[in-house]
């Protein structure tokens, strides 16, 4: 029997009318309660599991990053880093933890132990508003550029070399794209959660896959009538290889092979999810 749980970060006002904590669910979508009630977790954002699968890294709205074990014990703590304002999170090929910098509009790297100050790896303001990023195995970096809370932004994906020099700051030219998160498919293609126009009541919400070399739109994952799919945010592949996206009140699944919507894996009032992880 799988021991995986679904961990979802739920936004607190003003980022969303959620619970301001990390919630746990079993793989059938049943709520298990707050994953960790430590006071250092407040308005949490990005989540990622380390390469060993033993630790869950969490970006807290208190300008800090935490690493937790399967019992929700805090193993590593970056301490407060003034101005960090961390967004997304993922491990790079070099074994370091990379976090998005929402204020600096950039990305920084921590050692896995969180025992040193973060190193910014891209210039400040490299994109108008970062909305998720991922590394290819060869070190190439894809950074989605979206719309910020005050309406500023540029709706595309930027691509960088393993040395963090830009290949292009506009890999994708898709008028229907407004990215909220990005991850790479097993093929290496960027997959993006999109809400366009961002923040609009009539926004079209999709998940979109692009060719990693040309930026061409490969396919669109459409929600079906069984889900609302409002305010899509974090993306993750599940243990079975299917794709999941956290949204308002639900976690929605897609069969990655066929593109079909699998319905809601989780339904939870006022979830207002920011990120999810299988841990």
N, C-alpha and C positions, 0 to 999 in steps of 0.2 A: 504494500500500500504506500502511495506517495505521501511524503511528509511535507510537501510543499504547502505553503500558505500564500495567499495574495495579500500583499501589503500595499495600502493606498494612503498617500498623503492627502489630507483634506484641508482645503484653504480656510483661513480665517479672514474676516473683514480687515482691510478693504479688498483683498485679493479674491474673495469669494465668500458666500454666506454658508460656510461649512463649519467643521468642528475644530479646526486648528490643531490637529494631531494626526498621528499615523494609526490607521485602523487595519485590523486583520480579518480575513475571511478564509474559509476553507475553499477547496477547489470546486465545491458545489455551490458556492456563493453564499453560504450561511455566515452571518457575522459572528466573529469571535471576540469582539470588543477592541479596546485600545491596545495596540501592540506594545507600547512603552509609555508610561505616564511620567517619565522623568521631566522635571521642569525645564530642562535645557532644550526640549523639543517644543517649539512654538511656531505656528504658521509654517509647517515644513513644506519643502518644495521637492527637489530632485531626489531620486533613489537609485542606487545601483548595488549589485552584489559583486564582491571581489572575485578575482579569477578562480579562487579555491572553492567558492560557493559557501564559505563558512561565515562571512561577515556581510552585513548590510550597512551601506554607507548612506547617510541621510543629511541633506542640507536643511539646516534650521533657519528660520527667519530671525533668529537672534545673532546673525552674523557668525555662525560657527558650523562646523561639520563634525558629525559623530559617526562612529562605527559601532554596530551592535551585533551581538551574537544571537544564536537561535533562541535563547532564553530571554531576549530583550535586555540583556545586560550591556552597559556601555563599556566597550573595550578601549577605544581611542576617542580622544576629544581634542579638536584643534584649539579649543579655547576661543574666546571672542576675538575676531579679526575685524577691527573697525573698518566699515565701508565695504565689507565683503559682499553682502547682498547676493548670496549664491542662488543660482537657478538650477539648470540641469547638471547631471553628474554621470561620468562613465570612466572606466579604466582604459588607459592607453596601452599600446604595445610595449612600452617601457616599464609597465608595472606601477606607474603613478596614477593617482586619482586626479581627474580633471573636472573642474567645476566651471559652470558659466557665471560670469560676472554681470549682473543685471545693471548695476550702476555704471561700471567702466565699459560696458558693451564689448566684452572680451572674454577670454578663457584663461584660467590659471591652473597650475598643477601643484598638488600636495604629494609628499611621500605617503605611502600606504599607512604608515603609523601616525600620520597627521602631526608629527613631532617637529616640523619646521614650517616657517612661513611660506605661504603660497608663492609660486613663481609665475608671473604672467607670461604666457607664451605667444600671445598676439598683441599687437598695439591696441591701446585704448581706442574705443569708437571704431573698431574694425568693421562692424555692421551697425546700422541704426538701432536694432534691438534684437539680441540673440534669442532664438527660440528652439534650442535643442541642437545637439551635435553628436558626431560619432566618428570613430577611427576605423579605417580599413586595416587589415592585417599588415599591410606594407607601410603603415604609418600615415597614409593620406588622411586628411581631415575634412569632413563635410560639416558646415555650420549653416543652419537655416536662419534666415533673416526675416523677421516678421514685423508685426505692428505692436507697438508698446501701449501701455495703459492710457497714455494721453494722445494716442493717434499717430505718433511718429513711426516711421519705419520704411522698409523696402522689402517687397514680397518675393524672395528668391532663395537660392542656396549658394553659398560661397564654398569654393574648394581650394584646399591648400596642400602643398607637398609635405612629405615627411619632415622636412626642415622648417615647416610652418611658413613658407613663402607662398603667396597666393598664385594659384593657377588662374583663377577667375573669381571675382566677387559677384558674378551673375551667371552661374551655370545654367539656371532654369529661367525660362521666359514663358510663364503660364499665367494668363490673366485671371484664372479661376483659383489660383493658389494664394492662401494666406496661412503660413505655417505656424503651428503651435508646438510641435515636437518632431524630432527626426531620429531614426535609427537605420541601420543598414540591414538589408535582407541577406540571406545566405549567399545570394548571387553577388553581393556587393553593391546593389542598387540602393540609393537612398529611398526611404519610405517616410512619408510625412503626414501627420495629422493636420487637417486644414479646416478653417472656418472663415468663409468669405461671403460678404464683407465682415471683417473681424468685429465682434461685439454687436452686430446687428440682429434684431429679432428675427429677420427673415433670412439669416445667413444660411448658405449651403454648406453642409458639413460632410466631409469625405476623408478617406485616407488615400494618398496618391503616391505612386511609385514612379521613379525617374531613372533613366539610364545614367550610370555613374560617369560615363565618358562624354556623352553629348548633351545631357540634360533633357533629352526627349521624354515626354510623358509616355510611360509604358502601359499603365492601366490605372483605373480608379476603382477603389473599394467603396461600394455604396451601402449605406444602412438600409434595412428593409422596414416594413411597417410594424414589426414587433418591437422596435426600439425607438427612443426619442433622439438619441445621439446629439444632444445639445452641449455646447461648450466642450468639444473634444480637446483633450490635453495629452497626457503621457502615453507612449506606446511601448509595448514589450511583446516579445515572442514567448509563448507559454511552453510548458514541458513537452507538449505534443507537436510543437512546430507551428501552431496556429498563432495568429496575430491578434492582440488585444489592445484596446484603447480605453482609457478611463475618461469619463465625461460627467456631466451633471446627473446625479442620482443613479448612475449605472456604470458597469464595465462591459463593453461591447466586444464580441469576438468576431473574427473573420477567418474563414478557411483560406489559408494562404495559397494553397495549390489551385483552388478553383475561383477564389475571390468572393465566394458566397458569404453573406452575413449569417453568423451562427446565433444571433440573438444576444440577449443580456446574460452574461455569466453572473453578474452581481447586480442586484437592485437594492438601493439603500437611500432613503429620503435625505435630501440636503447633503449628499456625499461631496459634491463640488470637488472632485478629484483633481489633483495637480500631476501626480506621477504614480506609477504602480510598478511592482516588482514581484516576481515569484521567488520565494525564499523558504 
